[in-house]
Amino acid sequence: MYIPWVAREYERTCQDCDYAWAVPKWAARPRTHGLTFVSEAGDSAAHTAAVVAANAAVDEKVAAFRQCPECGSAHYRQRPIRLPKRAWLHPLS
């Protein structure tokens, strides 16, 4: 279901060179897994290693969007990109 007020993409603008680039929602607000309490009877070391590996994989994918493609700066502003009101009712053709 499409919800028009929920941003699906973000725009980052470099504060050094004013270049703007689009960033997908999953990269703008990445969800990482936290460590949960595991009893001593469980295999907590394996669980911790799996969570750390999963978070590292997400971070590796997101790292490509953290720097300006033009100048390589890590200083940017971010804003959500939303469709104008009622634009989702009329598909672009």
MDAnalysis code that builds the backbone (N, CA, C; Angstrom):
import MDAnalysis as mda
import numpy as np

u = mda.Universe.empty(279, n_residues=93, atom_resindex=np.repeat(np.arange(93), 3), trajectory=True)
u.add_TopologyAttr("name", ["N", "CA", "C"] * 93)
u.add_TopologyAttr("resid", np.arange(1, 94))
u.add_TopologyAttr("resname", ["MET", "TYR", "ILE", "PRO", "TRP", "VAL", "ALA", "ARG", "GLU", "TYR", "GLU", "ARG", "THR", "CYS", "GLN", "ASP", "CYS", "ASP", "TYR", "ALA", "TRP", "ALA", "VAL", "PRO", "LYS", "TRP", "ALA", "ALA", "ARG", "PRO", "ARG", "THR", "HIS", "GLY", "LEU", "THR", "PHE", "VAL", "SER", "GLU", "ALA", "GLY", "ASP", "SER", "ALA", "ALA", "HIS", "THR", "ALA", "ALA", "VAL", "VAL", "ALA", "ALA", "ASN", "ALA", "ALA", "VAL", "ASP", "GLU", "LYS", "VAL", "ALA", "ALA", "PHE", "ARG", "GLN", "CYS", "PRO", "GLU", "CYS", "GLY", "SER", "ALA", "HIS", "TYR", "ARG", "GLN", "ARG", "PRO", "ILE", "ARG", "LEU", "PRO", "LYS", "ARG", "ALA", "TRP", "LEU", "HIS", "PRO", "LEU", "SER"])
u.atoms.positions = np.array([
    [0.836, -1.171, 0.000],
    [0.000, 0.000, 0.000],
    [0.886, 1.241, 0.000],
    [0.574, 2.192, -0.844],
    [1.354, 3.409, -0.960],
    [0.842, 4.445, 0.031],
    [1.735, 4.993, 0.830],
    [1.402, 6.048, 1.774],
    [2.178, 7.287, 1.326],
    [1.490, 8.305, 0.822],
    [2.188, 9.429, 0.188],
    [3.058, 10.266, 1.115],
    [2.770, 10.324, 2.397],
    [3.565, 11.186, 3.282],
    [4.800, 10.495, 3.841],
    [4.980, 9.225, 3.534],
    [6.175, 8.510, 3.975],
    [7.234, 8.618, 2.884],
    [8.380, 9.135, 3.251],
    [9.459, 9.311, 2.277],
    [10.029, 7.961, 1.865],
    [10.187, 7.763, 0.587],
    [10.793, 6.542, 0.060],
    [12.244, 6.784, -0.343],
    [12.579, 8.048, -0.449],
    [13.914, 8.410, -0.880],
    [14.297, 9.726, -0.202],
    [15.585, 9.944, -0.044],
    [16.077, 11.165, 0.564],
    [17.045, 11.833, -0.395],
    [17.187, 13.133, -0.239],
    [18.146, 13.878, -1.047],
    [19.195, 14.449, -0.105],
    [20.439, 14.200, -0.424],
    [21.531, 14.758, 0.352],
    [22.209, 15.822, -0.497],
    [22.494, 16.950, 0.118],
    [23.151, 18.058, -0.557],
    [24.467, 18.332, 0.150],
    [25.542, 18.306, -0.602],
    [26.871, 18.528, -0.058],
    [26.983, 19.965, 0.429],
    [27.509, 20.153, 1.625],
    [27.679, 21.502, 2.164],
    [28.930, 22.190, 1.617],
    [29.795, 21.439, 0.970],
    [31.014, 22.033, 0.425],
    [30.861, 22.455, -1.038],
    [30.227, 21.591, -1.862],
    [30.128, 21.901, -3.302],
    [28.690, 22.043, -3.798],
    [27.701, 21.879, -2.940],
    [26.269, 21.995, -3.267],
    [25.778, 20.956, -4.271],
    [26.488, 19.860, -4.421],
    [26.020, 18.769, -5.280],
    [24.933, 17.993, -4.535],
    [23.879, 17.604, -5.234],
    [22.773, 16.858, -4.609],
    [22.706, 15.457, -5.197],
    [22.482, 14.468, -4.341],
    [22.344, 13.090, -4.797],
    [21.224, 12.408, -4.031],
    [20.589, 11.438, -4.686],
    [19.469, 10.710, -4.088],
    [19.993, 9.526, -3.291],
    [19.328, 9.264, -2.177],
    [19.702, 8.162, -1.296],
    [18.437, 7.368, -0.969],
    [18.419, 6.049, -1.206],
    [17.231, 5.267, -0.856],
    [17.006, 5.240, 0.656],
    [15.770, 5.002, 1.041],
    [15.402, 5.029, 2.455],
    [16.226, 4.042, 3.279],
    [16.481, 2.860, 2.741],
    [17.205, 1.857, 3.501],
    [18.635, 2.309, 3.805],
    [19.194, 3.205, 2.968],
    [20.554, 3.689, 3.204],
    [20.562, 4.956, 4.055],
    [19.493, 5.748, 3.969],
    [19.436, 6.988, 4.743],
    [19.182, 6.707, 6.214],
    [18.381, 5.708, 6.484],
    [18.062, 5.337, 7.865],
    [18.230, 3.821, 8.021],
    [19.486, 3.366, 8.028],
    [19.702, 1.916, 8.097],
    [19.280, 1.334, 9.440],
    [18.728, 0.156, 9.386],
    [18.330, -0.549, 10.602],
    [19.379, -1.604, 10.904],
    [19.986, -1.451, 12.050],
    [20.965, -2.451, 12.472],
    [20.359, -3.258, 13.611],
    [20.862, -4.436, 13.786],
    [20.362, -5.323, 14.833],
    [21.127, -5.075, 16.122],
    [20.409, -5.059, 17.204],
    [21.051, -4.907, 18.509],
    [21.297, -6.275, 19.129],
    [22.152, -6.291, 20.095],
    [22.424, -7.534, 20.800],
    [21.359, -7.756, 21.861],
    [20.855, -8.942, 21.921],
    [19.839, -9.281, 22.917],
    [20.473, -10.118, 24.017],
    [19.801, -10.180, 25.141],
    [20.286, -10.986, 26.251],
    [20.089, -12.457, 25.920],
    [21.163, -13.206, 26.023],
    [21.107, -14.647, 25.780],
    [21.579, -15.334, 27.057],
    [20.844, -16.317, 27.487],
    [21.214, -17.008, 28.726],
    [22.552, -17.730, 28.562],
    [23.150, -18.092, 29.678],
    [24.439, -18.765, 29.637],
    [24.350, -20.136, 28.981],
    [23.157, -20.716, 28.970],
    [22.996, -22.034, 28.355],
    [23.038, -21.913, 26.830],
    [22.708, -20.734, 26.301],
    [22.690, -20.532, 24.852],
    [24.085, -20.276, 24.304],
    [24.184, -20.254, 23.006],
    [25.460, -20.014, 22.340],
    [25.583, -18.525, 22.053],
    [25.905, -17.753, 23.084],
    [25.919, -16.300, 22.955],
    [27.065, -15.794, 22.082],
    [28.196, -16.476, 22.068],
    [29.329, -16.029, 21.251],
    [28.992, -16.121, 19.767],
    [28.337, -17.186, 19.355],
    [27.949, -17.336, 17.949],
    [26.890, -16.311, 17.573],
    [25.956, -16.065, 18.499],
    [24.898, -15.077, 18.248],
    [25.506, -13.682, 18.100],
    [26.427, -13.332, 18.983],
    [27.084, -12.027, 18.921],
    [27.860, -11.868, 17.622],
    [28.573, -12.886, 17.216],
    [29.342, -12.836, 15.969],
    [28.423, -12.668, 14.766],
    [27.281, -13.335, 14.765],
    [26.340, -13.220, 13.651],
    [25.747, -11.811, 13.566],
    [25.413, -11.225, 14.714],
    [24.859, -9.864, 14.732],
    [25.904, -8.857, 14.264],
    [27.123, -8.998, 14.734],
    [28.200, -8.090, 14.331],
    [28.460, -8.203, 12.827],
    [28.452, -9.407, 12.291],
    [28.671, -9.604, 10.853],
    [27.528, -8.998, 10.033],
    [26.295, -9.154, 10.495],
    [25.147, -8.586, 9.783],
    [25.206, -7.060, 9.792],
    [25.557, -6.472, 10.933],
    [25.671, -5.017, 11.013],
    [26.807, -4.489, 10.147],
    [27.904, -5.230, 10.065],
    [29.027, -4.825, 9.221],
    [28.646, -4.867, 7.746],
    [27.838, -5.846, 7.347],
    [27.398, -5.941, 5.954],
    [26.498, -4.761, 5.588],
    [25.597, -4.393, 6.492],
    [24.722, -3.240, 6.246],
    [25.554, -1.963, 6.157],
    [26.504, -1.806, 7.048],
    [27.351, -0.616, 7.065],
    [28.179, -0.494, 5.791],
    [28.608, -1.621, 5.263],
    [29.392, -1.619, 4.029],
    [28.556, -1.107, 2.845],
    [27.290, -1.510, 2.782],
    [26.404, -1.059, 1.702],
    [26.078, 0.429, 1.842],
    [25.884, 0.886, 3.063],
    [25.492, 2.265, 3.326],
    [26.653, 3.236, 3.108],
    [27.870, 2.764, 3.273],
    [29.052, 3.628, 3.184],
    [29.157, 4.333, 1.838],
    [28.652, 3.744, 0.780],
    [28.717, 4.354, -0.544],
    [27.909, 5.650, -0.623],
    [26.906, 5.804, 0.216],
    [26.044, 6.981, 0.176],
    [26.458, 8.058, 1.178],
    [27.480, 7.807, 1.984],
    [27.863, 8.743, 3.041],
    [28.764, 9.867, 2.578],
    [29.298, 9.775, 1.372],
    [30.192, 10.805, 0.867],
    [29.653, 11.382, -0.429],
    [29.959, 12.646, -0.652],
    [29.546, 13.323, -1.889],
    [30.234, 12.657, -3.079],
    [29.473, 12.276, -4.104],
    [30.087, 11.659, -5.286],
    [30.997, 12.618, -6.061],
    [30.793, 13.922, -5.909],
    [31.591, 14.913, -6.632],
    [32.928, 15.195, -5.952],
    [32.865, 15.590, -4.661],
    [34.094, 16.042, -3.997],
    [34.571, 15.114, -2.879],
    [33.762, 14.136, -2.489],
    [34.163, 13.190, -1.457],
    [33.955, 13.679, -0.036],
    [33.312, 14.827, 0.130],
    [33.079, 15.372, 1.466],
    [32.020, 14.556, 2.207],
    [32.140, 14.509, 3.526],
    [31.158, 13.800, 4.347],
    [30.217, 14.777, 5.046],
    [30.253, 16.055, 4.661],
    [29.374, 17.075, 5.240],
    [28.216, 17.317, 4.284],
    [27.015, 16.966, 4.727],
    [25.855, 17.125, 3.864],
    [24.605, 17.403, 4.685],
    [23.595, 17.939, 4.005],
    [22.258, 18.102, 4.582],
    [21.381, 17.034, 3.947],
    [20.408, 16.569, 4.684],
    [19.513, 15.512, 4.188],
    [18.075, 15.953, 4.354],
    [17.274, 15.718, 3.301],
    [15.849, 16.014, 3.393],
    [15.074, 14.900, 2.704],
    [13.876, 14.609, 3.191],
    [13.056, 13.575, 2.545],
    [12.490, 14.081, 1.231],
    [12.364, 13.197, 0.266],
    [11.728, 13.522, -1.011],
    [10.347, 12.890, -0.983],
    [9.345, 13.721, -1.092],
    [7.964, 13.241, -1.102],
    [7.294, 13.742, -2.372],
    [6.349, 12.979, -2.861],
    [5.592, 13.422, -4.023],
    [4.654, 14.544, -3.624],
    [4.365, 15.464, -4.552],
    [3.398, 16.512, -4.235],
    [2.038, 15.911, -3.899],
    [1.227, 16.670, -3.202],
    [-0.095, 16.205, -2.793],
    [-0.894, 15.755, -4.014],
    [-1.450, 14.579, -3.918],
    [-2.285, 13.964, -4.956],
    [-1.519, 13.540, -6.211],
    [-0.219, 13.709, -6.267],
    [0.539, 13.307, -7.447],
    [0.535, 11.800, -7.628],
    [0.392, 11.056, -6.531],
    [0.396, 9.598, -6.614],
    [-0.880, 9.072, -7.258],
    [-1.923, 9.890, -7.362],
    [-3.158, 9.443, -8.018],
    [-3.032, 9.458, -9.528],
    [-2.163, 10.313, -10.053],
    [-1.982, 10.454, -11.494],
    [-0.586, 10.006, -11.871],
    [-0.451, 8.777, -12.377],
    [0.889, 8.299, -12.725],
    [1.509, 9.129, -13.828],
    [2.825, 9.260, -13.752],
    [3.543, 10.003, -14.796],
    [3.552, 9.198, -16.077],
    [3.365, 9.881, -17.199],
    [3.415, 9.177, -18.480],
    [4.243, 9.924, -19.487],
])
